[in-house]
Amino acid sequence: MILSFLEWLGSTPWSVALLESLYAWPLLESTHVLSLGLFVGTAVMNDLRLLGWTMDRVPVAEVTGRLLPWTRVGFVVMVISGLLIFYSNPVRYYQNIFFRVKVVLLIVAGLNAFVFHRGVHRRVAEWGLDALPPREARIAGAVSLVAWALIVVTGRMIAYNWFDCSLQPQPDWVNWAAGCVIQP
């Protein structure tokens, strides 16, 4: 059912035009990479502060307060451009193992940020001046760093067709993980 919808989506005139565009596609991809750099760069600085590895004399609330607006801008542009990239060729992305891993990692990163902001960050006034934040904050920073590093790597790996469904025969686990539909 999902695959049928994505096949239809990928055959819409706007999807085809976007993928085949001489100028829109490279502009979109460049926008995605630049906004990723803005988002990840500011997130990494915040995470390093949460780990107590940098800016240990600057209150956590000040670091977060100054970086979070830029992080949000990068995130919004990154998500919009990423969705448009997916829209340009939805079946290929849906059946890409690296894309699937990236989506799982995005969920992990999102849950980590949600738990951090709803949990320990609400008490930042109590510990925000400490050079070494509480364990929960450090864990959130470490999970964020690892998740976003892996998201960047898997995002880059999507471009390689090592496991594309069109490359058969492949091991059964690859076909299962990529959601390939093999016609007998």
Backbone as numpy.savetxt, mean C-alpha at the origin, in Angstrom:
# Nx Ny Nz CAx CAy CAz Cx Cy Cz
-17.57 -15.04 -10.20 -18.39 -13.84 -10.20 -17.51 -12.58 -10.20
-16.51 -12.55 -9.32 -15.61 -11.39 -9.26 -14.86 -11.26 -10.58
-14.37 -12.39 -11.08 -13.60 -12.37 -12.33 -14.45 -11.87 -13.49
-15.71 -12.28 -13.55 -16.60 -11.81 -14.61 -16.79 -10.30 -14.54
-16.99 -9.80 -13.33 -17.13 -8.34 -13.16 -15.87 -7.62 -13.60
-14.71 -8.15 -13.21 -13.45 -7.49 -13.56 -13.18 -7.56 -15.07
-13.60 -8.65 -15.71 -13.47 -8.74 -17.17 -14.32 -7.66 -17.82
-15.53 -7.49 -17.32 -16.40 -6.43 -17.86 -15.78 -5.06 -17.62
-15.30 -4.84 -16.39 -14.72 -3.55 -16.02 -13.52 -3.22 -16.92
-12.68 -4.22 -17.16 -11.50 -4.01 -17.99 -11.81 -3.77 -19.45
-13.02 -4.12 -19.87 -13.39 -3.90 -21.27 -14.18 -2.61 -21.48
-14.41 -1.85 -20.42 -15.12 -0.58 -20.58 -14.23 0.40 -21.35
-14.84 1.30 -22.09 -14.05 2.23 -22.91 -13.03 3.05 -22.10
-13.40 3.48 -20.93 -12.48 4.29 -20.13 -11.28 3.47 -19.65
-11.52 2.22 -19.29 -10.42 1.35 -18.85 -9.45 1.10 -19.99
-9.98 0.76 -21.14 -9.15 0.51 -22.32 -8.38 1.77 -22.71
-9.06 2.90 -22.71 -8.42 4.17 -23.09 -7.29 4.52 -22.12
-7.51 4.29 -20.85 -6.49 4.60 -19.85 -5.25 3.73 -20.05
-5.47 2.44 -20.24 -4.35 1.52 -20.41 -3.57 1.82 -21.69
-4.26 2.22 -22.73 -3.62 2.44 -24.01 -3.17 3.88 -24.23
-3.40 4.74 -23.27 -3.08 6.15 -23.41 -1.57 6.38 -23.46
-1.18 7.24 -24.37 0.23 7.57 -24.52 0.71 8.48 -23.38
-0.17 9.34 -22.87 0.23 10.32 -21.86 -0.40 10.08 -20.49
-1.66 9.66 -20.44 -2.35 9.51 -19.16 -1.72 8.39 -18.32
-1.40 7.27 -18.95 -0.86 6.14 -18.19 0.47 6.49 -17.50
1.47 7.03 -18.22 2.72 7.36 -17.53 2.54 8.45 -16.48
1.64 9.40 -16.74 1.37 10.44 -15.74 0.74 9.83 -14.49
-0.18 8.91 -14.69 -0.84 8.25 -13.57 0.15 7.42 -12.76
0.95 6.66 -13.44 1.93 5.83 -12.75 2.95 6.68 -11.99
3.39 7.77 -12.61 4.33 8.68 -11.94 3.69 9.34 -10.73
2.44 9.73 -10.85 1.72 10.32 -9.72 1.64 9.32 -8.57
1.37 8.07 -8.90 1.27 7.03 -7.87 2.61 6.87 -7.14
3.69 6.82 -7.89 5.01 6.63 -7.28 5.40 7.85 -6.45
5.15 9.06 -6.95 5.51 10.26 -6.20 4.68 10.40 -4.92
3.38 10.11 -5.01 2.55 10.20 -3.80 2.91 9.10 -2.82
3.32 7.93 -3.33 3.81 6.86 -2.46 5.05 7.35 -1.71
5.93 8.04 -2.42 7.13 8.59 -1.78 6.78 9.57 -0.68
5.81 10.45 -0.94 5.38 11.41 0.08 4.79 10.68 1.27
3.88 9.75 1.00 3.23 9.03 2.10 4.23 8.21 2.90
4.98 7.37 2.22 5.90 6.48 2.93 7.00 7.28 3.63
7.47 8.33 2.99 8.52 9.15 3.61 8.08 9.75 4.93
6.89 10.31 4.94 6.41 10.91 6.20 6.04 9.84 7.22
5.49 8.73 6.75 5.14 7.63 7.66 6.41 7.05 8.30
7.46 6.89 7.51 8.71 6.35 8.04 9.28 7.27 9.11
9.26 8.58 8.87 9.76 9.51 9.90 8.96 9.39 11.19
7.65 9.28 11.07 6.81 9.11 12.24 7.11 7.78 12.94
7.27 6.72 12.16 7.56 5.40 12.72 8.92 5.38 13.43
9.91 6.03 12.83 11.23 6.09 13.47 11.17 6.83 14.80
10.33 7.87 14.88 10.14 8.57 16.16 9.45 7.65 17.16
8.46 6.89 16.70 7.77 5.96 17.60 8.72 4.89 18.14
9.69 4.52 17.33 10.67 3.53 17.79 11.74 4.16 18.69
11.77 5.48 18.75 12.77 6.17 19.56 14.12 6.24 18.88
14.16 6.07 17.56 15.42 6.04 16.82 15.83 7.40 16.28
14.93 8.37 16.28 15.26 9.69 15.76 14.36 10.72 16.44
14.79 11.95 16.41 14.03 13.08 16.97 13.53 12.81 18.39
14.37 12.17 19.20 13.92 11.77 20.54 13.71 12.94 21.50
14.11 14.13 21.09 13.87 15.32 21.92 12.61 16.08 21.48
12.01 15.63 20.38 10.81 16.26 19.86 9.60 15.46 20.32
8.61 16.11 20.90 7.42 15.37 21.36 6.75 14.63 20.20
6.29 13.43 20.48 5.64 12.60 19.46 4.45 13.34 18.86
3.67 14.01 19.69 2.50 14.74 19.18 2.91 15.82 18.18
4.05 16.45 18.40 4.51 17.47 17.46 4.95 16.85 16.14
5.67 15.73 16.21 6.09 15.04 14.99 4.85 14.60 14.21
3.93 13.94 14.89 2.70 13.48 14.25 1.90 14.65 13.71
1.77 15.71 14.49 0.99 16.86 14.07 1.54 17.54 12.82
2.86 17.59 12.71 3.46 18.23 11.54 3.47 17.32 10.31
3.63 16.02 10.52 3.74 15.10 9.39 2.40 14.56 8.90
1.45 14.40 9.82 0.19 13.75 9.46 -0.57 14.44 8.33
-0.63 15.77 8.26 -1.31 16.37 7.10 -0.68 15.98 5.77
0.64 15.94 5.70 1.33 15.54 4.47 1.13 14.05 4.21
1.13 13.26 5.27 0.89 11.83 5.14 -0.50 11.58 4.56
-1.47 12.32 5.03 -2.85 12.16 4.53 -2.96 12.56 3.06
-2.32 13.66 2.68 -2.36 14.08 1.27 -1.73 12.99 0.40
-0.56 12.52 0.80 0.09 11.45 0.04 -0.77 10.21 -0.04
-1.43 9.88 1.06 -2.29 8.69 1.09 -3.47 8.83 0.13
-4.15 9.95 0.17 -5.33 10.15 -0.69 -4.94 10.07 -2.17
-3.88 10.78 -2.55 -3.46 10.77 -3.96 -2.98 9.37 -4.35
-2.27 8.71 -3.45 -1.77 7.36 -3.70 -2.93 6.38 -3.91
-3.96 6.46 -3.09 -5.10 5.55 -3.20 -5.87 5.81 -4.50
-6.12 7.07 -4.80 -6.86 7.39 -6.03 -6.09 6.93 -7.26
-4.80 7.22 -7.31 -4.01 6.81 -8.47 -3.88 5.28 -8.52
-3.77 4.64 -7.37 -3.69 3.18 -7.33 -4.97 2.52 -7.82
-6.11 3.08 -7.44 -7.38 2.54 -7.92 -7.52 2.72 -9.43
-7.06 3.85 -9.94 -7.11 4.07 -11.39 -6.17 3.11 -12.13
-5.02 2.84 -11.55 -4.10 1.87 -12.15 -4.76 0.49 -12.18
-5.39 0.11 -11.08 -6.11 -1.16 -11.04 -7.22 -1.18 -12.09
-7.94 -0.09 -12.20 -9.04 0.03 -13.16 -8.57 -0.16 -14.61
-7.34 0.22 -14.88 -6.83 0.13 -16.25 -6.66 -1.31 -16.73
-6.46 -2.23 -15.83 -6.25 -3.64 -16.21 -6.62 -4.54 -15.03
-7.88 -4.55 -14.63 -8.28 -5.21 -13.39 -8.04 -6.71 -13.35
-8.22 -7.41 -14.45 -8.04 -8.87 -14.43 -6.57 -9.21 -14.19
-5.67 -8.51 -14.86 -4.24 -8.79 -14.67 -3.82 -8.56 -13.22
-4.29 -7.47 -12.63 -3.92 -7.20 -11.23 -4.57 -8.20 -10.29
-5.82 -8.49 -10.51 -6.54 -9.43 -9.65 -5.87 -10.80 -9.64
-5.32 -11.21 -10.77 -4.70 -12.53 -10.87 -3.18 -12.48 -10.69
-2.69 -11.46 -10.05 -1.26 -11.32 -9.82 -0.96 -11.63 -8.36
-0.10 -12.61 -8.12 0.21 -13.02 -6.74 0.75 -11.85 -5.93
1.63 -11.05 -6.53 2.23 -9.94 -5.80 1.18 -8.88 -5.45
0.22 -8.66 -6.34 -0.86 -7.73 -6.03 -1.68 -8.24 -4.86
-1.96 -9.53 -4.84 -2.75 -10.11 -3.75 -2.02 -9.98 -2.41
-0.72 -10.23 -2.43 0.08 -10.05 -1.20 0.07 -8.59 -0.79
0.19 -7.70 -1.76 0.17 -6.26 -1.47 -1.14 -5.85 -0.81
-2.25 -6.37 -1.31 -3.55 -6.04 -0.72 -3.63 -6.52 0.73
-3.15 -7.72 1.00 -3.14 -8.23 2.39 -2.28 -7.33 3.27
-1.12 -6.94 2.76 -0.23 -6.05 3.53 -0.85 -4.67 3.74
-1.59 -4.17 2.76 -2.30 -2.90 2.93 -3.34 -3.01 4.05
-4.00 -4.13 4.12 -4.97 -4.35 5.20 -4.26 -4.39 6.55
-3.13 -5.09 6.61 -2.34 -5.14 7.85 -1.90 -3.74 8.26
-1.38 -2.96 7.31 -0.92 -1.60 7.60 -2.08 -0.73 8.07
-3.23 -0.86 7.41 -4.40 -0.08 7.80 -4.90 -0.43 9.19
-4.96 -1.72 9.49 -5.38 -2.15 10.83 -4.39 -1.68 11.89
-3.11 -1.75 11.57 -2.09 -1.29 12.50 -2.26 0.20 12.80
-2.48 1.01 11.78 -2.68 2.45 11.98 -3.95 2.71 12.78
-5.01 1.97 12.47 -6.27 2.14 13.19 -6.09 1.81 14.67
-5.47 0.68 14.97 -5.26 0.28 16.37 -4.37 1.29 17.08
-3.33 1.76 16.41 -2.43 2.75 17.02 -3.17 4.04 17.35
-3.91 4.59 16.39 -4.58 5.87 16.61 -5.76 5.76 17.56
-6.40 4.60 17.62 -7.52 4.39 18.55 -7.05 3.94 19.93
-5.80 3.54 20.03 -5.27 3.00 21.27 -4.24 3.91 21.93
-2.99 3.50 21.83 -1.92 4.16 22.55 -1.74 5.63 22.17
-2.04 6.01 20.95 -1.85 7.40 20.54 -2.83 8.34 21.25
-3.96 7.82 21.70 -4.91 8.66 22.44 -4.34 9.13 23.78
-3.33 8.41 24.27 -2.68 8.78 25.53 -1.32 9.43 25.30
-1.13 10.01 24.12 0.17 10.57 23.76 0.58 11.69 24.71
-0.36 12.39 25.33 -0.03 13.45 26.28 0.74 12.88 27.49
0.50 11.63 27.82 1.16 10.99 28.97 2.60 10.58 28.66
2.86 10.15 27.43 4.17 9.60 27.10 4.88 10.30 25.95
4.27 11.28 25.36 4.78 11.91 24.15 6.13 12.59 24.29
6.52 12.96 25.49 7.82 13.61 25.68 8.94 12.61 25.95
8.58 11.35 26.16 9.59 10.33 26.45 10.44 10.07 25.21
11.74 9.91 25.43 12.63 9.58 24.32 12.26 8.22 23.73
11.84 7.30 24.58 11.44 5.98 24.14 9.95 5.79 24.46
9.11 5.81 23.45 7.67 5.64 23.67 7.34 4.27 24.26
6.10 4.08 24.69 5.71 2.78 25.26 5.79 1.66 24.23
5.83 0.45 24.75 5.99 -0.74 23.92 4.95 -0.80 22.79
3.69 -0.49 23.10 2.63 -0.56 22.08 2.91 0.38 20.92
3.41 1.57 21.21 3.74 2.54 20.17 4.93 2.06 19.33
5.92 1.48 20.00 7.09 0.96 19.28 6.70 -0.21 18.37
5.81 -1.06 18.86 5.34 -2.18 18.03 4.60 -1.65 16.81
3.74 -0.65 17.02 3.00 -0.06 15.90 3.97 0.53 14.87
5.01 1.21 15.34 6.00 1.78 14.43 6.76 0.71 13.67
7.13 -0.37 14.35 7.86 -1.46 13.69 6.98 -2.18 12.67
5.74 -2.46 13.03 4.82 -3.12 12.10 4.61 -2.24 10.87
4.45 -0.95 11.08 4.26 -0.02 9.97 5.47 -0.02 9.05
6.66 0.07 9.61 7.88 0.09 8.79 8.00 -1.18 7.94
7.79 -2.33 8.56 7.92 -3.59 7.84 6.82 -3.71 6.78
5.58 -3.40 7.17 4.46 -3.52 6.23 4.67 -2.63 5.01
5.05 -1.37 5.22 5.20 -0.46 4.09 6.42 -0.80 3.24
7.47 -1.32 3.84 8.61 -1.78 3.04 8.18 -2.93 2.13
7.42 -3.86 2.69 6.94 -5.00 1.89 5.91 -4.57 0.85
5.09 -3.58 1.17 4.11 -3.07 0.20 4.84 -2.46 -1.00
5.88 -1.71 -0.74 6.66 -1.11 -1.83 7.30 -2.21 -2.68
7.88 -3.21 -2.05 8.53 -4.30 -2.79 7.51 -5.09 -3.60
6.40 -5.49 -2.98 5.41 -6.26 -3.73 4.77 -5.42 -4.83
4.58 -4.13 -4.58 4.06 -3.26 -5.62 4.98 -3.21 -6.82
6.25 -3.18 -6.57 7.21 -3.18 -7.67 7.22 -4.51 -8.40
7.04 -5.60 -7.67 7.08 -6.93 -8.25 5.86 -7.22 -9.14
4.79 -6.45 -8.98 3.60 -6.65 -9.79 3.93 -6.54 -11.28
4.89 -5.73 -11.61 5.24 -5.50 -13.02 5.80 -6.74 -13.70
6.30 -7.69 -12.94 6.90 -8.89 -13.53 5.84 -9.97 -13.70
5.88 -10.66 -14.80 4.84 -11.63 -15.11 5.27 -13.07 -14.82
6.06 -13.28 -13.80 6.55 -14.61 -13.49 5.42 -15.62 -13.27
4.31 -15.15 -12.72 3.23 -16.06 -12.36 1.91 -15.69 -13.05
1.95 -15.03 -14.19 0.71 -14.66 -14.88 -0.06 -15.91 -15.28
-1.37 -15.81 -15.21 -2.22 -16.95 -15.55 -2.07 -17.37 -17.01
-1.63 -16.47 -17.86 -1.45 -16.81 -19.27 -0.20 -17.66 -19.51
0.64 -17.79 -18.51 1.86 -18.60 -18.63 1.61 -19.98 -18.04
1.12 -20.87 -18.85 0.82 -22.22 -18.39 1.74 -23.20 -19.12
2.10 -24.31 -18.55 1.66 -24.80 -17.25 2.46 -24.17 -16.11
1.78 -24.05 -14.98 2.39 -23.57 -13.74 2.01 -24.54 -12.63
2.74 -24.51 -11.53 2.36 -25.37 -10.41 0.94 -25.04 -9.93
0.27 -26.03 -9.42 -1.11 -25.86 -8.94 -1.22 -24.76 -7.89
-0.22 -24.66 -7.00 -0.29 -23.65 -5.94 -0.24 -22.24 -6.53
0.48 -22.07 -7.64 0.55 -20.76 -8.29 -0.81 -20.42 -8.89
-1.41 -21.38 -9.59 -2.73 -21.15 -10.17 -3.76 -20.85 -9.09
-3.68 -21.55 -7.98 -4.60 -21.30 -6.86 -4.38 -19.91 -6.28
-3.13 -19.57 -5.99 -2.81 -18.28 -5.35 -3.14 -17.11 -6.25
-3.01 -17.29 -7.56 -3.30 -16.20 -8.50 -4.77 -16.17 -8.92
-5.52 -17.21 -8.56 -6.92 -17.25 -8.95 -7.09 -17.55 -10.43
-6.14 -18.27 -11.00 -6.22 -18.60 -12.42 -7.38 -19.56 -12.68
-8.06 -19.32 -13.75 -9.10 -20.23 -14.22 -8.54 -20.97 -15.41
-8.24 -22.24 -15.20 -7.61 -23.05 -16.24 -8.69 -23.81 -17.00
-8.73 -23.56 -18.29 -9.69 -24.26 -19.15 -9.10 -25.58 -19.59
-9.86 -26.68 -19.42 -9.31 -28.00 -19.81 -9.18 -28.15 -21.31
